[in-house]
Structures are given as C-alpha cells and as structure tokens.
Amino acid sequence: MADQGAENVLYTAEFIDGPLAGQVDNRVLIHGKHDPRVSMLAAVEGVETLFWYDEVDTRDVQGRLHVRYRFDAGESDPYLPTREGE
C-alpha cells in the first residue's frame, strides 16, 4: 500500500509555453512550498540547454497542487523552435 503522506510532498508542474510546452512534471515540495521559478535541462540537437520557467498561477486538482509555469526566454539558453514540415 502506498504511503498517503508521500503524495502530500509532490506537486504537478505544467509548462504552458516555450520549448517544453505541454510537458507535465512531478516535483517535490520543499518545506511544504513549490518553486516559483524552476530550471529544466534538455538536450537540443545533442547540446545540453538550460530553460527557465516562472510561476503563472496555482490551483488544486483533486487534492493535489498544480502549478503552471511560463517560459523565460531572456534568461534561458538560446534555442531554435522547430516547425512542422521543415
């Protein structure tokens, strides 16, 4: 049986735009709080690229905290978005 307390230390991060648009990630609450700013590392054409995201808003979904994050292009490593058909 899963520990019910373990679920209370996690929250769901939703990335609403930028290179990680649509991605959802489970993250750990630190001292009961979510991160207002998160960094994500991704490989872009084989090169490690750092992306920064800032909190937009929060909501409760079936008893679990969900935080939406917006891409901060000015603070992130540069990348070229891919377009369908190219």
A tleap script that builds the chain and sets N, CA, C and O, in Angstrom:
source leaprc.protein.ff14SB
mol = sequence {
  NMET ALA ASP GLN GLY ALA GLU ASN VAL LEU
  TYR THR ALA GLU PHE ILE ASP GLY PRO LEU
  ALA GLY GLN VAL ASP ASN ARG VAL LEU ILE
  HIE GLY LYS HIE ASP PRO ARG VAL SER MET
  LEU ALA ALA VAL GLU GLY VAL GLU THR LEU
  PHE TRP TYR ASP GLU VAL ASP THR ARG ASP
  VAL GLN GLY ARG LEU HIE VAL ARG TYR ARG
  PHE ASP ALA GLY GLU SER ASP PRO TYR LEU
  PRO THR ARG GLU GLY CGLU
}
set mol.1.N position { 0.841 -1.180 0.000 }
set mol.1.CA position { 0.000 0.000 0.000 }
set mol.1.C position { 0.886 1.243 0.000 }
set mol.1.O position { 1.868 1.311 0.739 }
set mol.2.N position { 0.540 2.218 -0.824 }
set mol.2.CA position { 1.321 3.454 -0.932 }
set mol.2.C position { 1.107 4.326 0.296 }
set mol.2.O position { 0.017 4.364 0.868 }
set mol.3.N position { 2.151 5.015 0.685 }
set mol.3.CA position { 2.091 5.938 1.818 }
set mol.3.C position { 1.332 7.193 1.411 }
set mol.3.O position { 1.755 7.898 0.495 }
set mol.4.N position { 0.211 7.483 2.079 }
set mol.4.CA position { -0.602 8.653 1.753 }
set mol.4.C position { 0.167 9.950 1.995 }
set mol.4.O position { -0.066 10.931 1.288 }
set mol.5.N position { 1.070 9.985 2.965 }
set mol.5.CA position { 1.849 11.182 3.251 }
set mol.5.C position { 2.810 11.524 2.128 }
set mol.5.O position { 3.129 12.695 1.922 }
set mol.6.N position { 3.275 10.520 1.399 }
set mol.6.CA position { 4.214 10.772 0.306 }
set mol.6.C position { 3.564 11.612 -0.790 }
set mol.6.O position { 4.243 12.430 -1.412 }
set mol.7.N position { 2.289 11.435 -1.038 }
set mol.7.CA position { 1.588 12.203 -2.069 }
set mol.7.C position { 1.536 13.685 -1.705 }
set mol.7.O position { 1.491 14.534 -2.595 }
set mol.8.N position { 1.543 14.006 -0.418 }
set mol.8.CA position { 1.454 15.387 0.029 }
set mol.8.C position { 2.751 16.169 -0.135 }
set mol.8.O position { 2.765 17.375 0.111 }
set mol.9.N position { 3.829 15.528 -0.537 }
set mol.9.CA position { 5.089 16.238 -0.743 }
set mol.9.C position { 5.355 16.489 -2.226 }
set mol.9.O position { 6.385 17.059 -2.584 }
set mol.10.N position { 4.442 16.072 -3.078 }
set mol.10.CA position { 4.597 16.252 -4.513 }
set mol.10.C position { 3.611 17.275 -5.050 }
set mol.10.O position { 2.522 17.454 -4.505 }
set mol.11.N position { 4.006 17.942 -6.123 }
set mol.11.CA position { 3.073 18.780 -6.864 }
set mol.11.C position { 3.320 18.573 -8.348 }
set mol.11.O position { 4.347 18.021 -8.743 }
set mol.12.N position { 2.386 19.013 -9.163 }
set mol.12.CA position { 2.481 18.863 -10.606 }
set mol.12.C position { 2.841 20.200 -11.230 }
set mol.12.O position { 2.157 21.200 -11.011 }
set mol.13.N position { 3.904 20.217 -12.001 }
set mol.13.CA position { 4.328 21.407 -12.737 }
set mol.13.C position { 3.885 21.252 -14.186 }
set mol.13.O position { 4.164 20.235 -14.821 }
set mol.14.N position { 3.196 22.261 -14.706 }
set mol.14.CA position { 2.725 22.264 -16.092 }
set mol.14.C position { 3.433 23.387 -16.833 }
set mol.14.O position { 3.385 24.540 -16.406 }
set mol.15.N position { 4.090 23.060 -17.942 }
set mol.15.CA position { 4.815 24.045 -18.726 }
set mol.15.C position { 3.924 24.469 -19.896 }
set mol.15.O position { 3.630 23.668 -20.784 }
set mol.16.N position { 3.496 25.745 -19.886 }
set mol.16.CA position { 2.436 26.169 -20.803 }
set mol.16.C position { 2.945 26.736 -22.124 }
set mol.16.O position { 2.157 26.911 -23.053 }
set mol.17.N position { 4.238 27.028 -22.233 }
set mol.17.CA position { 4.766 27.551 -23.487 }
set mol.17.C position { 6.254 27.267 -23.580 }
set mol.17.O position { 6.815 26.562 -22.740 }
set mol.18.N position { 6.893 27.823 -24.612 }
set mol.18.CA position { 8.323 27.612 -24.786 }
set mol.18.C position { 8.648 26.222 -25.288 }
set mol.18.O position { 7.769 25.514 -25.779 }
set mol.19.N position { 9.904 25.826 -25.167 }
set mol.19.CA position { 10.345 24.548 -25.717 }
set mol.19.C position { 9.747 23.334 -25.013 }
set mol.19.O position { 9.740 22.241 -25.580 }
set mol.20.N position { 9.250 23.501 -23.801 }
set mol.20.CA position { 8.668 22.377 -23.065 }
set mol.20.C position { 7.145 22.464 -23.003 }
set mol.20.O position { 6.523 21.820 -22.158 }
set mol.21.N position { 6.542 23.253 -23.889 }
set mol.21.CA position { 5.082 23.439 -23.894 }
set mol.21.C position { 4.363 22.095 -23.893 }
set mol.21.O position { 4.650 21.215 -24.705 }
set mol.22.N position { 3.422 21.960 -22.962 }
set mol.22.CA position { 2.633 20.742 -22.858 }
set mol.22.C position { 3.229 19.678 -21.958 }
set mol.22.O position { 2.556 18.703 -21.624 }
set mol.23.N position { 4.476 19.849 -21.560 }
set mol.23.CA position { 5.108 18.859 -20.680 }
set mol.23.C position { 4.597 19.030 -19.252 }
set mol.23.O position { 4.364 20.150 -18.796 }
set mol.24.N position { 4.425 17.921 -18.560 }
set mol.24.CA position { 3.998 17.906 -17.159 }
set mol.24.C position { 5.059 17.152 -16.379 }
set mol.24.O position { 5.569 16.130 -16.838 }
set mol.25.N position { 5.393 17.661 -15.194 }
set mol.25.CA position { 6.459 17.075 -14.389 }
set mol.25.C position { 6.008 16.990 -12.940 }
set mol.25.O position { 5.381 17.921 -12.436 }
set mol.26.N position { 6.313 15.895 -12.264 }
set mol.26.CA position { 6.072 15.787 -10.831 }
set mol.26.C position { 7.298 16.318 -10.111 }
set mol.26.O position { 8.422 15.901 -10.387 }
set mol.27.N position { 7.071 17.248 -9.180 }
set mol.27.CA position { 8.168 17.871 -8.450 }
set mol.27.C position { 7.897 17.765 -6.957 }
set mol.27.O position { 6.769 17.513 -6.535 }
set mol.28.N position { 8.941 17.960 -6.163 }
set mol.28.CA position { 8.857 17.820 -4.715 }
set mol.28.C position { 8.684 19.193 -4.068 }
set mol.28.O position { 9.393 20.143 -4.401 }
set mol.29.N position { 7.738 19.281 -3.146 }
set mol.29.CA position { 7.574 20.489 -2.338 }
set mol.29.C position { 8.744 20.578 -1.362 }
set mol.29.O position { 9.116 19.575 -0.752 }
set mol.30.N position { 9.323 21.756 -1.207 }
set mol.30.CA position { 10.406 21.969 -0.253 }
set mol.30.C position { 9.840 22.780 0.907 }
set mol.30.O position { 9.386 23.910 0.725 }
set mol.31.N position { 9.871 22.191 2.103 }
set mol.31.CA position { 9.277 22.803 3.291 }
set mol.31.C position { 7.813 23.162 3.042 }
set mol.31.O position { 7.323 24.188 3.514 }
set mol.32.N position { 7.120 22.296 2.288 }
set mol.32.CA position { 5.701 22.479 2.017 }
set mol.32.C position { 5.376 23.503 0.950 }
set mol.32.O position { 4.209 23.850 0.770 }
set mol.33.N position { 6.388 24.001 0.230 }
set mol.33.CA position { 6.150 25.040 -0.777 }
set mol.33.C position { 6.690 24.616 -2.139 }
set mol.33.O position { 7.666 23.872 -2.240 }
set mol.34.N position { 6.030 25.110 -3.179 }
set mol.34.CA position { 6.506 24.862 -4.544 }
set mol.34.C position { 7.511 25.947 -4.939 }
set mol.34.O position { 7.615 26.987 -4.289 }
set mol.35.N position { 8.235 25.682 -6.002 }
set mol.35.CA position { 9.219 26.640 -6.515 }
set mol.35.C position { 8.518 27.673 -7.395 }
set mol.35.O position { 7.793 27.295 -8.315 }
set mol.36.N position { 8.715 28.971 -7.135 }
set mol.36.CA position { 8.125 29.984 -8.001 }
set mol.36.C position { 8.881 30.107 -9.337 }
set mol.36.O position { 8.357 30.662 -10.302 }
set mol.37.N position { 10.105 29.587 -9.379 }
set mol.37.CA position { 10.934 29.618 -10.590 }
set mol.37.C position { 11.674 28.291 -10.668 }
set mol.37.O position { 12.294 27.858 -9.696 }
set mol.38.N position { 11.606 27.647 -11.834 }
set mol.38.CA position { 12.272 26.357 -11.997 }
set mol.38.C position { 13.148 26.375 -13.236 }
set mol.38.O position { 12.887 27.100 -14.196 }
set mol.39.N position { 14.179 25.572 -13.193 }
set mol.39.CA position { 15.025 25.378 -14.364 }
set mol.39.C position { 14.853 23.947 -14.844 }
set mol.39.O position { 14.654 23.025 -14.053 }
set mol.40.N position { 14.932 23.785 -16.139 }
set mol.40.CA position { 14.829 22.461 -16.753 }
set mol.40.C position { 15.972 22.322 -17.737 }
set mol.40.O position { 16.245 23.236 -18.516 }
set mol.41.N position { 16.634 21.190 -17.704 }
set mol.41.CA position { 17.746 20.908 -18.607 }
set mol.41.C position { 17.235 19.957 -19.680 }
set mol.41.O position { 16.619 18.937 -19.369 }
set mol.42.N position { 17.488 20.288 -20.939 }
set mol.42.CA position { 17.049 19.438 -22.045 }
set mol.42.C position { 18.145 19.383 -23.098 }
set mol.42.O position { 18.954 20.303 -23.218 }
set mol.43.N position { 18.161 18.299 -23.854 }
set mol.43.CA position { 19.116 18.179 -24.954 }
set mol.43.C position { 18.464 18.708 -26.226 }
set mol.43.O position { 17.410 18.226 -26.643 }
set mol.44.N position { 19.099 19.700 -26.833 }
set mol.44.CA position { 18.629 20.256 -28.098 }
set mol.44.C position { 19.713 19.990 -29.127 }
set mol.44.O position { 20.801 20.561 -29.060 }
set mol.45.N position { 19.408 19.121 -30.078 }
set mol.45.CA position { 20.374 18.701 -31.088 }
set mol.45.C position { 21.680 18.235 -30.445 }
set mol.45.O position { 22.768 18.548 -30.927 }
set mol.46.N position { 21.556 17.483 -29.351 }
set mol.46.CA position { 22.707 16.901 -28.678 }
set mol.46.C position { 23.444 17.829 -27.730 }
set mol.46.O position { 24.454 17.431 -27.149 }
set mol.47.N position { 22.969 19.052 -27.558 }
set mol.47.CA position { 23.620 20.016 -26.674 }
set mol.47.C position { 22.720 20.260 -25.458 }
set mol.47.O position { 21.529 20.533 -25.606 }
set mol.48.N position { 23.299 20.161 -24.258 }
set mol.48.CA position { 22.524 20.449 -23.053 }
set mol.48.C position { 22.143 21.925 -23.029 }
set mol.48.O position { 22.996 22.800 -23.181 }
set mol.49.N position { 20.862 22.189 -22.837 }
set mol.49.CA position { 20.321 23.543 -22.868 }
set mol.49.C position { 19.509 23.781 -21.611 }
set mol.49.O position { 18.697 22.939 -21.228 }
set mol.50.N position { 19.718 24.925 -20.960 }
set mol.50.CA position { 19.020 25.255 -19.725 }
set mol.50.C position { 17.865 26.206 -20.027 }
set mol.50.O position { 18.056 27.261 -20.631 }
set mol.51.N position { 16.660 25.816 -19.597 }
set mol.51.CA position { 15.462 26.621 -19.778 }
set mol.51.C position { 14.938 27.052 -18.418 }
set mol.51.O position { 14.872 26.244 -17.492 }
set mol.52.N position { 14.565 28.321 -18.293 }
set mol.52.CA position { 13.982 28.842 -17.053 }
set mol.52.C position { 12.494 29.094 -17.247 }
set mol.52.O position { 12.058 29.565 -18.297 }
set mol.53.N position { 11.720 28.769 -16.205 }
set mol.53.CA position { 10.275 28.964 -16.211 }
set mol.53.C position { 9.846 29.639 -14.910 }
set mol.53.O position { 10.378 29.345 -13.839 }
set mol.54.N position { 8.878 30.545 -15.017 }
set mol.54.CA position { 8.344 31.271 -13.861 }
set mol.54.C position { 6.884 30.910 -13.627 }
set mol.54.O position { 6.133 30.662 -14.570 }
set mol.55.N position { 6.494 30.885 -12.361 }
set mol.55.CA position { 5.122 30.568 -11.973 }
set mol.55.C position { 4.128 31.575 -12.561 }
set mol.55.O position { 4.363 32.784 -12.546 }
set mol.56.N position { 3.020 31.051 -13.076 }
set mol.56.CA position { 1.927 31.883 -13.568 }
set mol.56.C position { 0.789 31.869 -12.551 }
set mol.56.O position { 0.294 32.918 -12.139 }
set mol.57.N position { 0.385 30.661 -12.155 }
set mol.57.CA position { -0.690 30.520 -11.173 }
set mol.57.C position { -0.683 29.111 -10.591 }
set mol.57.O position { 0.051 28.237 -11.050 }
set mol.58.N position { -1.511 28.910 -9.576 }
set mol.58.CA position { -1.635 27.599 -8.936 }
set mol.58.C position { -3.109 27.254 -8.813 }
set mol.58.O position { -3.974 28.129 -8.824 }
set mol.59.N position { -3.375 25.966 -8.697 }
set mol.59.CA position { -4.740 25.508 -8.456 }
set mol.59.C position { -4.693 24.118 -7.838 }
set mol.59.O position { -3.686 23.416 -7.928 }
set mol.60.N position { -5.782 23.740 -7.220 }
set mol.60.CA position { -5.921 22.421 -6.625 }
set mol.60.C position { -6.699 21.547 -7.596 }
set mol.60.O position { -7.791 21.918 -8.028 }
set mol.61.N position { -6.150 20.397 -7.939 }
set mol.61.CA position { -6.835 19.441 -8.810 }
set mol.61.C position { -6.931 18.129 -8.052 }
set mol.61.O position { -5.933 17.434 -7.863 }
set mol.62.N position { -8.128 17.799 -7.623 }
set mol.62.CA position { -8.398 16.575 -6.871 }
set mol.62.C position { -7.440 16.415 -5.693 }
set mol.62.O position { -6.903 15.332 -5.459 }
set mol.63.N position { -7.234 17.495 -4.961 }
set mol.63.CA position { -6.428 17.453 -3.755 }
set mol.63.C position { -4.927 17.578 -3.972 }
set mol.63.O position { -4.151 17.453 -3.024 }
set mol.64.N position { -4.516 17.821 -5.197 }
set mol.64.CA position { -3.077 17.947 -5.483 }
set mol.64.C position { -2.792 19.321 -6.083 }
set mol.64.O position { -3.536 19.805 -6.936 }
set mol.65.N position { -1.707 19.939 -5.627 }
set mol.65.CA position { -1.303 21.240 -6.127 }
set mol.65.C position { -0.784 21.117 -7.556 }
set mol.65.O position { 0.050 20.263 -7.855 }
set mol.66.N position { -1.292 21.988 -8.436 }
set mol.66.CA position { -0.810 22.101 -9.817 }
set mol.66.C position { -0.329 23.531 -10.009 }
set mol.66.O position { -1.037 24.482 -9.676 }
set mol.67.N position { 0.877 23.677 -10.547 }
set mol.67.CA position { 1.459 24.998 -10.781 }
set mol.67.C position { 1.745 25.125 -12.273 }
set mol.67.O position { 2.387 24.258 -12.866 }
set mol.68.N position { 1.261 26.216 -12.876 }
set mol.68.CA position { 1.546 26.475 -14.284 }
set mol.68.C position { 2.734 27.426 -14.374 }
set mol.68.O position { 2.826 28.408 -13.637 }
set mol.69.N position { 3.653 27.102 -15.309 }
set mol.69.CA position { 4.875 27.880 -15.486 }
set mol.69.C position { 4.971 28.411 -16.913 }
set mol.69.O position { 4.597 27.729 -17.868 }
set mol.70.N position { 5.480 29.646 -17.047 }
set mol.70.CA position { 5.684 30.303 -18.337 }
set mol.70.C position { 7.180 30.418 -18.620 }
set mol.70.O position { 7.977 30.672 -17.717 }
set mol.71.N position { 7.547 30.228 -19.879 }
set mol.71.CA position { 8.936 30.247 -20.332 }
set mol.71.C position { 9.542 31.648 -20.218 }
set mol.71.O position { 8.911 32.634 -20.599 }
set mol.72.N position { 10.763 31.731 -19.694 }
set mol.72.CA position { 11.513 32.983 -19.607 }
set mol.72.C position { 12.640 32.925 -20.636 }
set mol.72.O position { 13.749 32.485 -20.333 }
set mol.73.N position { 12.343 33.372 -21.852 }
set mol.73.CA position { 13.308 33.284 -22.956 }
set mol.73.C position { 14.553 34.127 -22.696 }
set mol.73.O position { 15.649 33.745 -23.106 }
set mol.74.N position { 14.402 35.263 -22.026 }
set mol.74.CA position { 15.534 36.149 -21.778 }
set mol.74.C position { 16.591 35.554 -20.871 }
set mol.74.O position { 17.770 35.890 -20.991 }
set mol.75.N position { 16.191 34.680 -19.972 }
set mol.75.CA position { 17.139 34.076 -19.030 }
set mol.75.C position { 17.575 32.670 -19.447 }
set mol.75.O position { 18.503 32.111 -18.862 }
set mol.76.N position { 16.919 32.104 -20.439 }
set mol.76.CA position { 17.214 30.743 -20.879 }
set mol.76.C position { 18.284 30.725 -21.956 }
set mol.76.O position { 18.541 31.732 -22.615 }
set mol.77.N position { 18.909 29.555 -22.126 }
set mol.77.CA position { 19.844 29.385 -23.230 }
set mol.77.C position { 19.067 29.519 -24.545 }
set mol.77.O position { 17.894 29.149 -24.604 }
set mol.78.N position { 19.699 30.039 -25.591 }
set mol.78.CA position { 19.001 30.174 -26.868 }
set mol.78.C position { 18.712 28.805 -27.488 }
set mol.78.O position { 19.457 27.843 -27.296 }
set mol.79.N position { 17.628 28.750 -28.222 }
set mol.79.CA position { 17.275 27.537 -28.953 }
set mol.79.C position { 16.436 27.965 -30.150 }
set mol.79.O position { 15.840 29.042 -30.150 }
set mol.80.N position { 16.398 27.130 -31.147 }
set mol.80.CA position { 15.578 27.408 -32.322 }
set mol.80.C position { 14.363 26.498 -32.296 }
set mol.80.O position { 14.501 25.277 -32.361 }
set mol.81.N position { 13.170 27.083 -32.202 }
set mol.81.CA position { 11.974 26.236 -32.199 }
set mol.81.C position { 11.851 25.508 -33.539 }
set mol.81.O position { 12.152 26.068 -34.593 }
set mol.82.N position { 11.411 24.269 -33.481 }
set mol.82.CA position { 11.211 23.503 -34.712 }
set mol.82.C position { 9.811 23.756 -35.227 }
set mol.82.O position { 8.874 23.966 -34.456 }
set mol.83.N position { 9.685 23.733 -36.535 }
set mol.83.CA position { 8.389 23.924 -37.168 }
set mol.83.C position { 8.041 22.683 -37.955 }
set mol.83.O position { 8.898 22.078 -38.598 }
set mol.84.N position { 6.780 22.310 -37.900 }
set mol.84.CA position { 6.332 21.140 -38.637 }
set mol.84.C position { 6.576 21.351 -40.121 }
set mol.84.O position { 6.348 22.440 -40.648 }
set mol.85.N position { 7.039 20.311 -40.788 }
set mol.85.CA position { 7.214 20.361 -42.224 }
set mol.85.C position { 8.549 20.899 -42.691 }
set mol.85.O position { 8.818 20.911 -43.893 }
set mol.86.N position { 9.392 21.345 -41.775 }
set mol.86.CA position { 10.715 21.870 -42.182 }
set mol.86.C position { 11.782 20.841 -41.882 }
set mol.86.O position { 12.960 21.079 -42.146 }
savepdb mol mol.pdb
quit
